[in-house]
């Protein structure tokens, strides 16, 4: 749930985006610019959070009146080395925050922190991750809460998609790339898993609203709908002329999340009644 510290939108003096060149970070920066909010975008070229002097460098760039959006991460976190590096990154941020308390801190986490559930997941659902990626984000959340005592917002997106996604993970982005090159879209098994997907532009829009209302708490960035990967692939295929084929394939390993992961987005609807996540993006 979110608590708004402002009754109306209030522009901050400046928003610092840590991880500004990434898929989600670049979309956040673009949305902030669109709303004429002063932004300091910081990418790995500006600050490498794995460097020994990263904390001091970040400290030199921060002002107490800043809003900091922390989206930088090595993701997805696949092994223990990546886990250690991600914790080293949050350690650098926490060290800077201890010396320069900010106006507002927003951390972009992940729905991977939640335990699998047959019922739709909400913000109060059990945070018991089953993957190193989820462990990484939950550990970062806990570290930030321990070392930063100011207004904090944790945003947990589910599977994020968009045309500029550099990854080739299974889902909408890969399906579109396969179709655009004339390939048949090949599914894992029959594509029967049902998941929620959220558009990157909607995630960025939600974050901007959080900035302007200085909203604090935990919120899931989720559409509230579920769709099977087969339905998703067939929708993508239908957007091309000629329509490409969709075929089943070999599944290696167990079906993630037991084949079903749904969310209840009532908390977003309550916090921002006029905001609606898109379900299909052409």
C-alpha positions in Angstrom: 0.0 0.0 0.0 1.1 3.6 -0.6 0.7 6.6 1.6 0.8 10.0 -0.2 2.7 12.7 1.6 1.3 15.4 -0.7 -2.4 16.0 -1.4 -1.5 17.4 -4.9 1.4 16.8 -7.2 4.5 18.6 -6.0 7.6 18.9 -8.2 10.8 17.9 -6.4 13.9 20.0 -6.7 15.7 17.2 -8.6 15.4 13.5 -9.3 18.6 11.4 -9.5 18.2 8.1 -11.4 20.8 5.5 -10.6 20.8 3.1 -13.5 19.6 5.6 -16.0 20.8 3.8 -19.2 19.0 0.5 -18.5 15.8 -0.7 -20.0 13.6 0.5 -17.1 15.9 3.3 -16.1 15.9 5.0 -19.5 12.1 4.8 -19.7 11.9 6.5 -16.2 14.3 9.3 -17.3 12.3 9.9 -20.5 9.0 10.1 -18.5 10.5 12.5 -16.0 11.8 14.7 -18.8 8.3 14.6 -20.4 6.9 16.0 -17.2 9.5 18.7 -17.1 11.1 17.3 -13.9 14.7 18.2 -13.3 16.7 14.9 -13.7 20.3 13.9 -13.1 20.7 10.6 -15.0 23.5 8.4 -13.7 24.7 5.3 -15.6 27.5 2.9 -15.1 29.7 5.2 -17.1 29.1 7.9 -14.5 29.3 5.7 -11.4 30.3 2.0 -11.3 28.8 0.9 -8.0 31.3 -2.0 -7.9 34.2 0.4 -7.8 35.8 1.0 -4.4 35.2 4.7 -4.5 31.6 4.5 -5.7 30.0 5.5 -2.4 32.1 8.7 -2.2 31.5 9.6 -5.8 27.7 9.2 -5.4 27.9 11.2 -2.2 29.6 14.1 -4.0 26.7 14.2 -6.5 23.8 14.0 -4.1 21.9 16.9 -2.4 19.7 16.4 0.7 16.8 17.7 -1.3 17.1 15.1 -4.0 14.8 12.2 -4.8 16.8 9.1 -5.6 15.4 6.4 -7.9 17.6 3.3 -7.5 17.1 1.0 -10.4 20.7 -0.2 -11.1 21.2 -3.9 -10.8 22.9 -6.9 -12.4 19.8 -8.7 -13.6 18.6 -11.3 -13.8 20.7 -12.5 -10.8 21.7 -16.1 -11.9 24.5 -17.1 -9.6 26.3 -16.4 -6.3 28.9 -14.1 -7.9 26.1 -11.9 -9.3 24.4 -12.0 -5.9 27.5 -10.8 -4.2 28.0 -8.0 -6.7 24.5 -6.8 -6.4 24.9 -6.6 -2.6 28.1 -4.8 -3.1 26.2 -2.2 -5.2 23.5 -1.7 -2.6 26.3 -1.4 0.1 27.8 1.6 -1.8 24.4 3.3 -2.0 23.6 2.7 1.7 27.0 4.2 2.7 26.2 7.3 0.8 22.6 7.5 2.2 23.9 7.4 5.7 25.9 10.5 5.1 23.4 12.3 3.0 19.7 11.7 4.0 17.5 12.4 1.0 14.0 13.8 0.5 12.8 10.5 -0.9 14.2 7.1 -1.9 12.5 4.9 -4.5 13.8 1.4 -5.0 12.9 -0.7 -8.1 12.7 -4.3 -6.9 10.9 -7.3 -8.4 7.9 -9.5 -7.9 10.4 -12.4 -7.6 10.5 -11.6 -3.8 7.1 -13.3 -3.4 6.4 -16.9 -2.6 4.5 -18.8 -5.2 0.7 -18.7 -4.6 -2.4 -20.2 -6.2 -4.2 -17.0 -5.2 -3.5 -13.6 -6.7 -0.5 -12.0 -5.0 -0.8 -8.7 -3.2 1.6 -6.4 -1.4 1.0 -8.2 1.9 1.7 -11.6 0.4 4.6 -13.6 1.8 8.0 -12.4 0.7 9.8 -15.8 0.5 11.8 -15.9 -2.8 12.6 -19.2 -4.4 15.3 -17.8 -6.8 18.6 -16.0 -6.3 17.1 -13.0 -8.2 14.3 -12.7 -5.6 16.8 -13.2 -2.8 18.9 -10.4 -4.2 16.1 -7.9 -4.4 14.7 -8.8 -1.0 18.1 -8.4 0.6 18.5 -5.0 -1.1 15.1 -3.9 0.2 16.1 -4.9 3.8 19.5 -3.2 3.5 17.9 0.1 2.3 15.3 0.0 5.1 18.0 -0.6 7.7 20.4 2.2 6.5 17.9 4.8 5.3 15.3 6.2 7.7 13.6 8.7 5.4 10.6 8.3 3.1 11.1 5.0 1.2 9.1 3.5 -1.7 9.6 -0.1 -2.9 8.1 -0.8 -6.4 7.9 -4.5 -7.4 7.2 -5.0 -11.1 6.3 -8.3 -12.6 7.5 -9.3 -16.1 8.3 -6.1 -17.9 8.2 -5.8 -21.6 8.8 -3.1 -24.2 10.4 -2.6 -27.6 13.7 -1.4 -26.3 14.3 -4.4 -23.9 17.9 -5.5 -24.6 17.3 -9.0 -23.2 16.0 -11.9 -25.1 14.0 -13.5 -22.3 11.1 -15.8 -23.0 8.0 -13.8 -23.6 6.6 -10.8 -25.6 10.0 -9.3 -26.6 11.5 -12.6 -27.9 8.2 -13.5 -29.7 8.2 -10.1 -31.5 11.9 -10.5 -32.5 11.2 -14.0 -33.9 8.2 -12.9 -35.8 9.8 -9.8 -37.2 12.6 -11.9 -38.7 10.0 -14.3 -40.2 10.7 -17.1 -37.8 8.1 -19.4 -36.3 7.5 -18.6 -32.6 8.5 -21.6 -30.6 7.1 -22.1 -27.1 8.3 -24.0 -24.1 6.0 -27.0 -24.0 2.5 -25.8 -25.2 2.9 -22.3 -23.7 0.3 -23.1 -21.1 1.8 -21.0 -18.3 -0.3 -18.1 -17.3 1.5 -14.9 -16.2 1.0 -11.2 -15.7 3.0 -8.9 -18.0 3.5 -5.1 -17.5 4.5 -2.5 -20.0 7.7 -0.6 -19.3 6.0 2.7 -20.0 3.3 2.0 -17.4 6.0 1.2 -14.8 7.7 4.5 -15.6 4.4 6.4 -15.4 3.6 4.9 -12.0 7.1 5.9 -10.7 6.6 9.5 -11.8 3.3 9.6 -9.9 5.0 8.3 -6.8 7.7 11.0 -7.2 5.1 13.8 -7.5 2.9 12.7 -4.7 5.9 11.6 -2.6 4.2 8.3 -2.0 5.8 5.8 0.4 5.3 2.1 1.1 5.3 -1.0 -1.1 3.5 -1.3 -4.4 3.3 -3.9 -7.1 3.6 -2.7 -10.7 1.3 -5.3 -12.3 -1.5 -5.2 -14.8 -3.8 -7.4 -12.8 -4.5 -9.7 -15.7 -3.1 -13.1 -16.7 -2.5 -14.5 -20.1 -0.9 -17.8 -21.3 2.3 -17.6 -23.3 0.5 -19.3 -26.2 -2.2 -16.6 -26.2 0.5 -14.0 -26.1 2.5 -15.6 -28.9 -0.6 -15.9 -31.1 -1.4 -12.3 -30.5 2.1 -11.2 -31.5 2.0 -13.5 -34.6 -1.3 -12.0 -35.7 0.4 -8.5 -35.9 2.6 -9.6 -38.8 1.7 -10.0 -42.5 2.0 -12.8 -43.4 1.1 -14.2 -39.9 3.9 -16.4 -38.6 3.2 -19.8 -37.1 3.3 -20.6 -33.4 4.4 -24.1 -32.4 5.0 -26.0 -29.2 8.5 -27.1 -28.2 10.5 -29.0 -25.7 10.3 -27.9 -22.1 13.5 -28.2 -20.1 13.0 -28.3 -16.3 10.0 -27.6 -14.3 7.4 -25.0 -15.2 8.2 -21.7 -13.4 5.8 -20.9 -10.5 3.8 -24.0 -11.2 2.5 -22.5 -14.4 0.5 -19.7 -12.7 1.3 -16.3 -11.2 -1.4 -13.8 -10.9 -1.6 -10.4 -9.1 -4.3 -8.2 -7.6 -3.5 -4.6 -8.5 -6.2 -3.1 -6.2 -3.5 -1.2 -4.3 -2.5 0.8 -7.4 -6.1 1.4 -8.3 -6.7 2.8 -4.8 -3.6 4.9 -4.8 -4.1 6.3 -8.3 -7.7 5.8 -9.3 -7.2 7.4 -12.8 -4.3 5.2 -13.6 -4.8 2.0 -15.6 -2.2 -0.5 -16.7 -2.3 -1.5 -20.4 -2.9 -5.1 -21.0 -2.1 -5.5 -24.6 0.5 -3.4 -26.4 0.8 -3.6 -30.1 
